Amino acid sequence: MAATVDEIKAKIESYYNSIKMNKITGSYIRRVFNYEPFSARKTSTTIEQIFLKILHNMKGTHNRRYLKDFFPYYVFYDIILDLDGNIVFYVNRPRNAHGNYVFNFHITKDFYVKYATIIDQFFIDKWGGGLGNTENYRSTKVIHEGIEDIYFLFHKQYSFENLSQRKGFKEELLKEINNKFLYKKDIYLQGLPF
């Protein structure tokens, strides 16, 4: 069942408020979001133009819903949502091992199968994924199979059958956090008198 406009807005807000998902664009972009209904005048937009809008900060050309029979997705600056409110395309720009910023694409398998040709073309030609780039600057593309929403790759949800499972998970999580703190203490406080 398709998500309502309010559910889509809530998903976008939760994405932009997330500290676990790296954003390429600034927070000011939230002010220019619009959720236009499907309309006939969108038929003049080609699939190439849709993908060109990703990663470009042009107010007038973003955040439109396209015709269902042509491109049934919400297009934003660094994510694409399907009509159910699932993030099917996400791009961030983390530092690689050499300290350079490179684009990192996360794409669901279903979305990639539908638009593989156009995604590959733009990934290689426009977004630095071509082999002509040295390894230090080459973008990466990850196709995720078996998931519907990329959001939950970064925000895992756990379900428990009973209270003891939940308690055991909580203890395991606290133990993992303590180990990380102790590791950092050993590294950063070496040689200090306490």
N, C-alpha and C positions, 0 to 999 in steps of 0.2 A: 504494500500500500504506500502511495506517495506521501512524503512528508508535507506538512503545512508550511506556509511561509514563516510562521513563528518558530517552528522547529528548525528550519534552515537557519534563521537568524540566531537562534540559541546555539546551534552547532558552530557557526562562524565565530560567535563571541567566545565560546569555550576554547576554540582553536587559537584565537588571538590572545586569550588570557593565559594560555598554557606556557609554562616555562620549560617544558620538556621538548617542545617542537620549535626548532630554530626558525625565525622569520627573516626573510630577505628584506621586506619592506618595513617602513616605520609605522608607528601606531596611528599617525594622522590619517592613514588610509581608511580607517573605520568610518570616518565621517562621510566618505563618498560612496559607500555601499548603497546600491539601490536594487530593488527586486521587481523589475518590470514583469508584467504578465507576458505569456507567449503572444506574439503578434505577427502579422503577415509581413511587416516591413523587415523582419529579421531574415527573411529568405535571401536577401541580397548579400548576406555575410557568408563567405566561403569558409571551409574547414581550415584553410591556410591562414585566413585572417583571424580566426578564433585562436589558433595556437600562437600567432604572432602577438596577440594581446597579453599572453602570459609573460610575466616579468617586465612588462612595460607600464610605467606609471602614467597612463593617460586617462584622466577622469572620464571623458566622454565615451570611451569605448569599452569600459569594464563592467563587470557584475551584471550581465544580462542573462536572462534565461532564453535559450534558443528553442526553435520549433521542435516539438517532440519527435517528429518523423525525420528530422535532419540531425540534430545534435542534442539529445535529451539530458543536458547537464547544466549546472550552474558554474560559470567560469569566473574565477577571481584572480588576483595577482599571482599567487603562488600555490593555489589549490584549485581542484575541480571537484565538485560534488555531484553525485547523481541525484535523481529526483526523490530518492528515499532518504537523502541527507547523509549518505556515506561519502567519505573522502576517498576518491578513486585515483587521484593524482596529487602528489605533494612534492614540492621542490624546496630544498634548503641550501644553504651555502656555508658548510662548516669548513674548518681548516683541515687540510690533509696532513700527513706525516711530515711533510717538508715545510709546513707553516704557511702554505698558500691557500687562499680561499678558492674552492671549486664547487660547482653545482653538483648536487646529489639528488637524483630523481627517484622517488618511490612511486611505483605504479602497480595497481592491482592487475592480475592476470587477465580478467575479463575485459577491462578497459583497454589493455595493451593489445589483445587479440583483435578488437574492433578497429583500432586506429594505429596499428603497428607501423604501417608505411609512413604515415605523416609524422608520428612521434619520432621515428628513427631519422627521418629527413631533418626535422628541426633540431633534434638532439645533436646530430653531427654538424650540420651547417651553422646553426645559430647559437647553440648553447655550449660549444666547446667539447663535444664528445668525440670528435674525429681523431683518427690515428695520427694526423698531422701535428697535433699538440703533443708536447712532451708529457711524460707521465706525471710530472709535477703539476701540470695545469689541466689535465684531461678530466672532464666531468664523468661522473659515474651514474649508472642506471641500474636500479634494482627492481625486478619484477617479482611481486609477492603473490604466491599461489595459495589458494585456500583461505583467503581472508576477504571480507567484504568492505571493511573500513580501516584505512591506514591509521586513523586516529588511535585505534586500540593497539597498534604496535608500540606506541609510545606511552599509552595509558592503559596498562594491562588491568583487566577486571578478573577478579577471582570469585569463585562460588564455593561454598562449603555446605556439606550435607548435614553436619551437626556442629555443636558448640566446641567439642573437643578438637575437631579439625581446625577450626578457626583459632583456638587457643594455641595449638601447636604451630600454626603458620605464623602467628604473632611472635611467639618465642624465637622461631627461626629467623624472622625478619630482624628482631632486635639484636640477635646474636651477630647477624651479618653487618648491621650498622655499627655495633661495638668493634668488630674486627677492623672495619674501615677506619674508625676513629683511632684505634690503637696503632694501625699501620702509619697513619698520617702523623701521629704523635712521635713515633719512632724516627720518622724521616725528618720532620721539621724542628723537633726539639732536641736533636742530638747535641750533646756537649753542654746543655744548660744545667744549672745546679739543682733543679727540682725533679 
